[in-house]
Amino acid sequence: MALSFYRPAAKPAEPLSLRPREAAESLGVSLSTLERLTRAGEIDSVSIGRCRVYEVEVLKAYLQSRRESAKGGQS
Protein backbone atom coordinates (compact mmCIF):
# COMPACT_ATOMS: atom_id res chain seq x y z
CA MET A 1 0.00 0.00 0.00
CA ALA A 2 1.45 3.36 -1.04
CA LEU A 3 1.55 6.16 1.45
CA SER A 4 -0.09 9.35 0.40
CA PHE A 5 0.69 12.65 2.01
CA TYR A 6 -2.03 15.23 2.40
CA ARG A 7 -0.97 18.78 1.85
CA PRO A 8 -3.50 21.51 2.52
CA ALA A 9 -3.80 24.02 -0.27
CA ALA A 10 -1.28 26.78 0.20
CA LYS A 11 -2.75 30.18 0.90
CA PRO A 12 -1.76 32.55 -1.90
CA ALA A 13 0.83 35.04 -0.72
CA GLU A 14 -0.33 38.63 -0.43
CA PRO A 15 1.51 40.76 -2.98
CA LEU A 16 4.18 43.13 -1.67
CA SER A 17 3.40 45.77 -4.26
CA LEU A 18 0.77 46.75 -6.80
CA ARG A 19 0.94 48.33 -10.24
CA PRO A 20 -0.63 51.81 -10.45
CA ARG A 21 -4.03 50.68 -11.75
CA GLU A 22 -4.26 47.95 -9.08
CA ALA A 23 -3.18 50.40 -6.37
CA ALA A 24 -5.81 52.94 -7.46
CA GLU A 25 -8.51 50.25 -7.45
CA SER A 26 -7.47 49.04 -4.01
CA LEU A 27 -7.78 52.59 -2.65
CA GLY A 28 -11.05 53.18 -4.46
CA VAL A 29 -9.73 56.19 -6.37
CA SER A 30 -9.09 56.94 -10.02
CA LEU A 31 -5.68 56.47 -11.57
CA SER A 32 -5.37 60.24 -12.04
CA THR A 33 -6.09 60.80 -8.32
CA LEU A 34 -3.39 58.27 -7.41
CA GLU A 35 -0.96 60.04 -9.72
CA ARG A 36 -1.83 63.41 -8.14
CA LEU A 37 -1.29 62.00 -4.63
CA THR A 38 2.05 60.57 -5.74
CA ARG A 39 3.21 63.88 -7.26
CA ALA A 40 2.13 65.69 -4.08
CA GLY A 41 4.25 63.31 -2.00
CA GLU A 42 1.28 61.91 -0.10
CA ILE A 43 1.86 58.37 -1.36
CA ASP A 44 5.31 56.99 -2.16
CA SER A 45 5.99 54.74 -5.10
CA VAL A 46 9.01 52.70 -6.12
CA SER A 47 10.56 52.34 -9.56
CA ILE A 48 11.68 48.86 -10.53
CA GLY A 49 13.23 49.13 -13.94
CA ARG A 50 10.65 50.92 -16.05
CA CYS A 51 7.78 49.88 -13.78
CA ARG A 52 6.36 52.00 -11.01
CA VAL A 53 4.82 50.10 -8.11
CA TYR A 54 3.14 50.95 -4.84
CA GLU A 55 4.00 48.94 -1.76
CA VAL A 56 0.91 47.45 -0.12
CA GLU A 57 2.15 48.56 3.32
CA VAL A 58 2.50 52.17 2.09
CA LEU A 59 -1.09 52.11 0.80
CA LYS A 60 -2.33 50.71 4.12
CA ALA A 61 -0.39 53.40 6.03
CA TYR A 62 -1.90 56.11 3.80
CA LEU A 63 -5.42 54.86 4.53
CA GLN A 64 -4.66 54.73 8.25
CA SER A 65 -3.36 58.31 8.22
CA ARG A 66 -6.51 59.47 6.39
CA ARG A 67 -8.68 57.62 8.91
CA GLU A 68 -6.84 59.26 11.82
CA SER A 69 -7.04 62.74 10.30
CA ALA A 70 -10.77 62.26 9.68
CA LYS A 71 -11.29 61.26 13.32
CA GLY A 72 -9.29 64.25 14.50
CA GLY A 73 -11.48 66.61 12.50
CA GLN A 74 -14.72 65.29 14.00
CA SER A 75 -14.43 66.82 17.46
N, C-alpha and C positions, 0 to 999 in steps of 0.2 A: 504494500500500500504506500503510495507516494504521499509525502507530507506537503501540505499546501499552507502557505503563510498568508494570513489576512493582513492587508495593509489598508487602513482607512484612507479615503481620498484626501489628498493633501489640499489644505486650504490655499487658494491662490494668494500669492504675496501681494500686499498693497503696494502700488507703485510709489517710488520715491519722488518722482516728478511727473509733471503733465505738460503737454504741448499747449501753446496759447489757447487754442479753441477749447480743449478739454478743461483747462484752468478756468476760462470764462464761464463755461457751462457749470462747472462745479460750484462757482461762486454765485451763479444765477444772474450774471451780468453779460452785456454784449462784449464782443471782442474789442470794439473801439473803446469801451469803458475800461477794460483791462489794460489796454495800451496807454490810455490817459493816466491811470493810476500808476503804471510802471514809469512813465516819463516824469510824473510828479514825485517819484521816489517813495510812494506809499506801499508799493509791493515790489520786492526784489525779484529779479529773474537771473538766470545763469545761462551763459552761452556755452554750448558744447559743439565745437566745430561751427557749422553754419546754422545750427538749431538753437533756438531760444526755448528754455524750459522754466517752469515754475515749480519749486519744491513744494510738496504737499504740506510739509510742516510750516512753511512760510505762509501759505494760504490759510491754514488753520489759525496761525498767530494773527493774521490780518483780521479774520472774522472775530476772533476773541477780543482784539483791541477795539473793533467797531461796537461789539456788544457792550464792553465796559464803558466806552464813551457815551453810548446811548443811555445806559443806566445812570451815569453821572449827570446827564442833562435832564433827567426826569425827577428832580427834587421836589 
